Amino acid sequence: MHLEELRQIVQPSLWQLHLHIIPPLLAPSTHRSIADGPARLTVERSYDTNIPGINFAVRATLAPFSGGAAIPGVAVSVTLAPAEPEGATCTTTASCTTTTGAGFDPNCQLALPCVGHFVLTGCVTVPAGGDSVTVCDKQPLGLNATEWNDMPLNRHPSPSLTLDK
């Protein structure tokens, strides 16, 4: 399948598509990113955990797809909400706002509110031509009751911390 055929299939609202294709269709790598938008947003957590009730700070990086330096100072809306259709044992949604390039924001701390599958979503609006587009990064988080039952927590995991500077 050619890139232009693939772009016609992808809805215009999808700015990034990750493909996991069996080689040799896209050899040598099996992971490709196709960008139809002007930038890529990356949201990171200061503490990588699936345990409910443990806070993590959020930082965001915005970079142009064409390459170049990260773009600082852009407001990013971050939301932690139950995933569909898996859901969670609660319906709590939390959100905060941070700024790209600001490091881990102590004013933007979130925590899984209960057992279940959640999605951490960061979105930013960027100019594109004469318009503006929304660029998002989504990450699945959490474990449901069955997963916790299959893999019980017999000790707290060792922290994996990321330096801010």
N, C-alpha and C positions, 0 to 999 in steps of 0.2 A: 504494500500500500504506500503510495507516495504522500509526501507531507501535505500537499494541497488537497488531496482527497480526504485526508484525516482532518484537516482544518474545516472542511465543509461539514463533516459529521459532528464536530465539537460545537456545542452551543456557544454563541458569542459571549455569554455571561461567564463562561469558564475561562479563567485567565491562565491556569496552569493545569496540565494533564500529565499524570504520571502513568507510564505504560510499563507493564510487566509482560514482556513478550518473549516467547521461547526462541532461543537462537536456532538457526542462523538468520532469522528475519532481520534483526537489527544487531548483528554481531559487531564488535566483541562484547558489548555490555548489554545486560537485559533490562536496564533501567534508563528510560529517556524522559526528559522534561521538554515539553513544548510550550512556549510562551507566546501568548497573544496579547499580553498586557505590557505596560511600560516598566513594571517593577516587580520585585519579589520581596515578600514580607516573611521574616522568620521570627517566631515567638519562642523564647526559651524559658525554662523554669530553673530557679536557683537550687531546688531540691527535687530529685526525681523519685517520686513515691506514688504508690497506689493505695496507701493507707489513709482512710478517712480521718479528718481532723488535724492533719499535719500541714501547717502553712508553707507556702512557697511564694517567693517573689517572682515577678515576671519582668523580662526585658525583651525589647523588640528591636530588630534591625531591618531597615528598608534599603534595598540596593537596586539599581537599575539592571534590567536584564541584559542590556548592551555592554555591561561591565562598568568599571569605575568605582569610585569610593561610595561608601554607605552614605545615606541621606539622613542627617540628624534633625531633631526638632519637630518631627511630625507626630501629631496626636494619634494614638492607636487605642481603639476600643477593644477590651479583652473581656470575654464572657466564658463562664464555666457553666454548662447546662447538661441535663440528662440527655443521653444519646437516644436516638430512635432507630429501630424498634426495640432494642434491648432494654433501654430505660434504666431506672435505678429504684431503690427502695424509698426514695423521696423525690419530690419535684422541685427542690431548691435550685434556683439559678442565682449565681453571683457574678458581678461584673465590676470592672474598674477601668480607669484610663491611665495610660502611661505615654511616654514620649520616646520616639526612636533615638537611639544613641545615648540614652540617659543611664544605661546600666540597669542593674536589678533595682527596681523601684520599691522602696519600703512602703510607699503609699498604695501600691498595687499588689497586695498579697491575697492569695486565694487558697482554699483548701477543699478537698473533696468532702461534701457534707454528709455522705452516707455511702453504704455499699452499693455498687452498681457501675455501669458504664456511663462515662461522661465525655463531652467534647470540649476541649479548650480551643476557643476561636479568637484570633486577633484579626482585626480589620482596620484598614486605613483607606482614605480617599485620596487619590493622586490625580494630578492633571494628565490628560492624554489628548494631544492635539488641542482642539478648542473645547473639549469636554472634560469630564472627570469620571474616573472609574474607581470601583472599590476592589481592593486587593486584599485577600484573606489568607491566613494560615490556620489550618485545623489539625488538632492532634487528639487522638483517642486516649482517654485516661480511665483508670479504675478497673476493678474486678467485680463481677457479680457474686452472689452467694454461692453458686455452684462452683465457680472458680476458686473462691476462698476455701471451700470445703475440700476440693481436690488438692489444693496446695496451701495447707494451713500455715499461718505465720508462727514459726517456732522460735524466732528471735527477730528483733528489729534489725533491718538491713543497715549495713555500714553506710554512713552518709557519703554521697558523692557530690561535693560542693564545687561550684564554679566561681572562680575569682571574678570580681567586678572590674578590676583594672589590672 
